[in-house]
Amino acid sequence: MSAGSQPTGKIHPRSLALLASEGISTEGYLSKSWDQLPTIPDIVITVCANAAGETCPTYLGTALRAHWGVEDPAHVTGNDNEIRAAFMTAYKILRLRIEAFLALPLQDLAQDPAKLSAELARIGTLVA
């Protein structure tokens, strides 16, 4: 699930174009608040960039939390190539981290929250 603290109600057109160019369908996706999540997640991974003044969730029950800060490319200014590069950089970082997360032995780590937390923190330092 994905959600934000201050959703705009729409997905940034550059995000949609980049995902389409990578062959990733966005059908059915929408910009939503974390208040609209259908269930409380077991793991919350924040990607907000505190330097950009974004709010990170402070609730969500007993969910295990990790922070994988990534600068929001929607805030980048410059020429078209610079903005496109910022979106690609964010995409590459998140893809690398998501793939590393999915490669974890999650069934084993579910029995050891401290070790899972350490792995999530490690993954949050990976840079493409």
N, C-alpha and C positions, 0 to 999 in steps of 0.2 A: 504494500500500500504506500501511497505517497500523498503528502499533504504539507501545507505551509501555514505560517502564522498570519500572513497578510496576503492571501491569494488575490490575484487580479480578476479571476473569473475566466481567464483565457490562457491558453498556452502560447508562449512567445512564438511568433512565426518562424524565427530563425531556428528555434529548437525543433519545431515540426519539420522544417526543411532538412536540417542536419540528420534527424532520425530517419527520415524517408531516404536520404542518400545512403544511409547505412543499412537500409533494408529492414528497419524496425517499424512495425505498425504502431500507430498511435490511436487507432480507432477505439472509441469509447473512453479515452482518457480525458480528464478535465482538471482544471485548476480548482482545488478545494481546500478548505480549512481543516486543520487537524481535529476540530470539533465535529467534523462530518465523517470521521472514520467509523466504519461499521462495528469494529471491535477494538479493544485495547490490545496493541501489539505486544509480543513477547520481547522484542528487541526494537529499540528506537535508535536509528542512526541519523544524526543531524548533519546536514551539509551546509548549514548557514555559515556565512562568513561574518563573524562578529565585527570585523573591521568595517564592514559595509553597513553596520547599524541594524542588522537583521535580528529578529527575536528568535531564540531557540526555545523549544518546548520545555517547560519545567514540570509538567505533570505526566500523565499517562501511567499512573499506578506504579506497579513494581517492575515495570519493563527494564530490562538491561539496557544501558545507554552507552553509546559511543559517539564521538564527534569526528567527522571526516570533513572538516571545513574545506570548502571550495569557493573561490570567488565567483559571484554571480555574474555571468557574462552579459546579462541584460543591463547591467550598470556601466558597462564599458563604453567609452566614447572614443571616437577616432574615425578613420576612414573605413570603408567597407571591408577591406582585407584585415585590418586590425580587429574589427568586431567579429568577423568570421573566425579568425584565429582564436579569439577568446572563447567562443562557443566550442570550437574543436578541442581546445585545451581542457575545458571543464568536462566535456564528453569523454576524452581519453582518460583523465584521472578517475572519473566515476566508473567507467567501464573496467579499468584495471582493478579497482577496489572491489567492485561487485563480483568480478570473476574470482578474485582471491577469496572473498567471502564464501562464494558458492563451492569453492574447492576445499573448504574446511571440513573435517569430519564432524559435522554438526551433531550427529547422534551421540558421539563420544563426549563432545564438549558440553552438551546439554547437562551432563552429570557433574560438570565442574565449572560453575559460573565464573569463578575467578580466572580460570584459564581462558574461557571464552572471551571474557572482557579484555584480557591481555592481548589476545589475538585480534580482536576488533580494534583496539588501540594501535597495534602494530600496522594493521591494514590501513588505518587512517593516515599513516605517514608515507604511504606509497605514492610516488609521483611518476606519471607517464613520461 
